Amino acid sequence: MFRFRSLELLAFTASLMLTRSLAAQVMQIAPDDFIISEMGEPEDEIAAAHNPQVAWNPVDQEYLVVWEGQESVTPTTEHEVEIYAVRINRFGQRVGDQIRVSDMGPAGDTEHEASDPAVAYNPDDHEYLVLWSGDDVNSGEFEIHGQRLSAAAEPLGENFRITTTDVDENTSSDAEIPRVAYNSRDQEYMVICTVDDNSASANNHYEIYGQRLARNGELIGDRFQITNVGDTQSDDWGAYDGFLIHNPDDQEFLVVWEGYFPDEPLTLDDYEIMGQRIAADGSLLGGLIRISNMLPDNSTSADAFDPAGAWNSQDQEFLVVWNGDQIVDQLANNELENYGRRLQADGTLIGDQVRLTHVATDGDTDFHAVESSVTYNPARNVYLLAFEANTGEGDQADDKIEIYVQEFSAALQSLHPHQRISMTSFEAISGFDATDPMVLYQPGGEYLVVWDAHERIPTDDGARVYREIFGQRLAAHGPIETSVGGHWTRYGLD
C-alpha cells in the first residue's frame, strides 16, 4: 500500500512555505491533494475509487469519508464494486485502516455491487449511518441498504435493507441515489432515494420517495412518496437525482430534484430543478416549488441538472445549486455553468436565480462547470461552492477536468474568482482528471473538499496510475491576498 507523508515531513514542508502576492482566494492548508483511499497495489490496474461522501464527527474532531470502489484483495475480486470508508482527522491524516462497509452478494461475485454511498453522523449515539444502492439478493435488483458504524468505524450489526420496490426478483424496479440526514430532536434519520417501482408506475418512471429510520436502523412506518411527476404509466416523465437539505432549526427538510414538470410553460424533456418541503414525519409541507428557470421555457435545449444545497442558519434560508445551460444573451446550448437560488424557510423564492460560475467566454461550449457541492460557513455567513470544470487555463489541456472552489456571500455575491485546488498529473494530458467533489465546513474554521481523481501515484516500487479519493483542507476564515509560495506536489516542494 502507499506510504503517506509523515508528520515530520509535513512540518518541514510548512517551514519552507514562502509568500507571494496573488488575487484574493481561499488559503489551502498543506498537504495539497492528500490521498484518502488505498484501493490497490503498485501493479494493480483494476482497483479504483469513486463518488466520495463525507460526514463530520465534532466529538472526536474527525471525518468519515465513504466511497464506492473496487480492489483486488481477497475476498473481493477484480470488478467487484463495494462501499468503503476511512476516518480522517482534522489535519487530513488517516486514523486506522480503511474498511469495507457493504457486502453485496457472495464474496467474489462480480454480478452484485454497491454504489451511490451516503453518510450521516448521529451525535446522540456517537455513530455513523452509511447508505448505498446495491443488488444483494438478486443481481440487477437494486435496493437501498445501510450499515451502522461506531465512531471508530467498527460495524454495529450487519448490513440491512431499507427499501422494497415491487416484488423481489423484479430487476426492472430499482431504488437508487440515497441521501440521509439525522434529526436530533426526534432522534431519527430521514432518508430519500430515487425509485422506479413497477408496481406503482411504468418501467423507468422514476419518483422520489422517503423513509424514516430509527436510531438503530429500524424502519419507522412505511415509505412515502414525495414527488408525483406526470403520467405514472409513462416513462416520459419523472423525477431524478434527489438531494436532501436539512433545516435543523425547524426540523424540516427541503427535497430538490431534476425532472420534468407537466405544466405550462414547461414541456417534455425540459429539465428543471424542483423542490418540496417535508416535515419530520414525512408529510408534505406546502406545494411543489419550481426553483430553476433555464431559459427559454418550453425548450429541450435549456436544462438544469444535479441539484445540491445547504441550510443557512443565520438567515434562516436554503440555498439550492445546480448546473445547466441557457440560450439567453450570449449563452449557448450546452454551455454548462453553475447556478444558485435562495429560498426562505417556508419555500418562498428569494429573488432570481444567480449564475455562480464563469469559466469561459459566453458562447463558448468547449468549457464547462458542473457537479457542484456547496456548504455553509456560519462563522462568516458565506457559502463555499466546489465544482469540477475544464477551463483551459495555463498549460492545461482544453478538456482536462479539475476541482475548483469559489466563495459567495449570503446574497450570492462572488467573494473571489474561482480557484483550482486539485493538481492531477500531466497538465497537457486530459486523461488525468479530478471529478465528483464534495465540500463540508467544520466548526473549527476549515473546509474539507474530497474528490476522486485519475492520478499518477508514487509508491515504493515506482508509481501506480489509477483512480483514488483525494482531499484538500481550506481555511474558512476568509479570502486572503497572499498564498503559499511553491507548490506541494506528490514528489516534494517545487
Beta strands, then each sheet from edge to edge (+ up, - down):
strand 1: 18-25
strand 2: 28-35
strand 3: 48-57
strand 4: 62-70
strand 5: 81-89
strand 6: 94-100
strand 7: 114-122
strand 8: 127-134
strand 9: 143-150
strand 10: 155-161
strand 11: 174-183
strand 12: 188-196
strand 13: 206-214
strand 14: 219-225
strand 15: 239-247
strand 16: 252-259
strand 17: 272-279
strand 18: 284-290
strand 19: 304-312
strand 20: 317-324
strand 21: 337-344
strand 22: 349-355
strand 23: 368-377
strand 24: 382-390
strand 25: 402-409
strand 26: 419-420
strand 27: 434-442
strand 28: 446-459
strand 29: 462-475
strand 30: 480-485
strand 31: 488-489
strand 32: 492-493
sheet 1: 1+ 30-
sheet 2: 2+ 29- 28+ 27-
sheet 3: 3+ 4- 5+ 6-
sheet 4: 7+ 8- 9+ 10-
sheet 5: 11+ 12- 13+ 14-
sheet 6: 15+ 16- 17+ 18-
sheet 7: 19+ 20- 21+ 22-
sheet 8: 23+ 24- 25+ 26-
sheet 9: 31+ 32-
end
